[in-house]
Amino acid sequence: MALALIIALPFAGIFIPLLLERFGRSACAFGAGLAPLGALVLLLSQREAVFAGEVTVARYGWLPDLGLDLALRLDGLGFLFALLILGIGLLVILYARYYLSKKDPMGRFFGFFLLFMGSMLGVVLSENLLLMLMFWELTSLSSFLLIGYWNHRADARRGARMALTITGGGGLALLAGILLIGHIVGSFELSTVIASGDQIRAHALYPPALILVLLGVFTKSAQFPFHFWLPQAMAAPTPVSAFLHSATMVKAGVFLLARLYPALADSEWWFYLVSLTGLATLLIGAVMALFQHDLKGLLAYSTISHLGLITLLFGLDSQQAAVAAVFHIINHATFKASLFMAAGIIDHETGTRDMRRINGMWKYMPHTATLAMVASLAMAGVPLLNGFLSKEMFFAETLEQHLLGSFYWTIPVLATVAGAFSVAYSVRFIHDVFFNGEPIDLPKYPPHEPARYMKIPVEVLVLLCLVVGMLPGYTVASLLATAVSATLNGDVPEYSLSIWHGFNLPLLMSFVALAGGVGIYSMRKWLFLWYQGLPNVDSVLVFEQAMRMLADAARRISLLLDNGSLQRYLLLMLVSVLVLVVYALTPLAPLAGPVALTPLDTATLGGMALLAVASLLTVIYHRRRLVSLMMLSVVGLLVSLTFARYSAPDLALTQLSVEVVSIILLILALFFMPERTPVESSSLRVFRDFLVAGGCGVMVALLTFAVLSRPYDSIASFFLENSVSGGGGTNVVNVILVDFRGFDTLGEISVLAIAAIGIYGLLHGLRLPHPTHDYGGRRWSGDSHPMILYVLARALLPMALLVSVFIFLRGHNLPGGGFIAGLITAVALILQYVALGVSWAQARQPLSYHAVCGAGLLIAACTGLGSLLFDHPFLTSAFGHFEIPLIGDIELATAMLFDLGVYLVVVGATLLMLSNIGHVSQEASCKEVL
């Protein structure tokens, strides 16, 4: 329960800052911090169990057949990331209270922030990979809202769109990779997946599964070549950047590397893909950071570089390298969050982030400058700060690998070069911002220290950089050990957190990087001239151009397929089906199977001949709409008789009722249409359509012949055997509809109701001229409601309703049911509209057909929900026999209530569609019968 609450509290707290915003900014921030604080307390209450090596799993059943349960997992790795998310998140909330201006809607910001926080907690605490993926995608959506928070700015909208596109595309690849892993292992549970590493690596699907998972990881953690979205995300408010770069979003990618390390690592595929990607990202990010003039841009590229460092460590595929990677995750979170907050303070107090203008800040903001310089030195890897410890471990691990053969030395050399550039951009951050003369044309002058409480989060994080760097064994050792144990699935190698390991090669690499970084910065003028001479490639423009090209290609393909021509859609569909079925039937040497054909009697042969003739006449006279419609009604009638002939009375009744309703609908529509269809097709197109139609007809006939002449096992026997015992009815068709497949029926009547409402919306307010002459020039009869039709309609209504009730009540045991009864009722009521007029019928039927549809859906759904009260699956029916005075024994079933819902939806939807056609010409209609 505690795990579920840790995730649920941020989601539940989303509305608290929105409600408290009216009471002031401090109240809003206080309300935003309540839920994360409660979640942090719950997390810390699990500390003893986690540090003892226990893995807590909480499982709540959801969709077990799909392998999807609400399963949560808390181990050392999840604890570490949850601690970073909640701890740094609380500091960011305090910081944001003073960073955001009065014009910024603070409640909305904190609502998005808590949504993001809850999503990240879901990622790191999920036991089920599919559940983790759901939270993974939610982080992309919530980060989109945060990056685009200042939606009045074009760069914010552009950065949010780019981040969502890249990470969303990676999420799709990750989904495919997870599905492959689940297929290999047979489970989506992390416990099973982590324990099945040998099975996964030995499987033929391991390479594609690994590549797909890494695409999700690399896009999320901004690895090369997907790194370009992260600098554009700097358009977000600085509190977002501090949280996104230190504990969330981009860290989700490296978290997944750590989480799946036991399952996917230890292979050449893993080494080459992960390590080389990490190495390229480390170098590119470090070099690009040096040449940024935007303060947050420098920090963004430095984040890319450090994420590459962590990725490279995981790619080196040794247990000690994994220890270094986890350690650097902790260190990077502290110094990078403090640096972004310091950058935000400088931007907040000066009005700019351009390092060419914000010079000499030590003079105006000494406290902030001191904090920022300590964090920068930690980022550079200066001794006695936390960044030095993990970076020295990184250098040591690059020396231990020998996976590139005789070129193994390239990795430590390039790592040292990247370390030198890391020092260089850290020195530039310190020198250009806090020294280097006086500020130039600041929008806000003179700058000064921010509010006292705005600096507290930075002070806390910088203090952590100091104490971890000086006293690692007393501060971070236990947390690191338990996180490493979870990462390596229980195997913890020997490693040392000592500050001093003597004079060795890793220490020499550290000092070379420090000296080289200072040297690189001293040559910055020549380096900047060289950089300016490089081709100017704007990642935003390249991305936007790629998106436009993709959109144009999609538009061309859509226009090719979706040009608004119904004929083309049908042609493509029929030709595709024809090709696929013919291809499937080709291996059948003898088309006929061993089952003997049913002999034909005279009545059946005559009906088939009549059906074929009516179908041909429908096609031949298709330009004469009324004649074609009459022929079509003959086809429908003969199909109904065919159902009856082959012992399907329910289908026959349904088909007949649908035919009547359809013919009425078409006749009402034909009233406003020309008598003849104009000739629009060329002779060549007619010939083409004839070939396609003939080919499809022959194909369907051959397919039917091939299937029916072969033995096959039908599911019908199951329904026949269980209809009475399981559903309490002898009418198998009705029991299937309202019991065995009641959920399907619920979906179908929902679609029917939605379609009816859509048609109502199309017809509502539509007015067409009421025709007074036919297309031969003859005037219509002035008697809109003939006496014979008027009298017959009024006489038939009670009899039709009585038949409808009879059909409904007998439906569970004999042919009938709610659907057929609803159509009979609808036809009887429509007859009143046709015979007596819309106004007359509506005056005597004061019903809202919308309400009738809604009532039907509500009754059907409540019938299904009722079964849940008795601990049975949704839509489970119950039945029994009851003795009723004067009537005797009678069977009652809850399925009849569900059938009543079907009946009401059919009546309401049919009348909602048909009755409103009469309104189309109601204004010009002839006088109504009184």
PyMOL commands that set and color helices and strands:
alter all, ss='L'
color gray80, all
select helices_A, chain A and resi 2-12+15-23+25-45+47-51+64-66+76-99+106-124+129-147+154-185+190-194+197-202+206-220+229-235+238-246+250-259+261-264+268-290+295-315+319-350+361-364+366-380+386-400+405-407+410-434+452-470+472-475+477-487+505-522+524-532+539-561+566-585+602-620+625-645+649-670+683-708+716-727+732-740+742-763+787-810+818-836+838-844+849-868+895-924
alter helices_A, ss='H'
color red, helices_A
select strands_A, chain A and resi 56-63+68-74+879-884+888-893
alter strands_A, ss='S'
color yellow, strands_A
deselect
rebuild
show_as cartoon
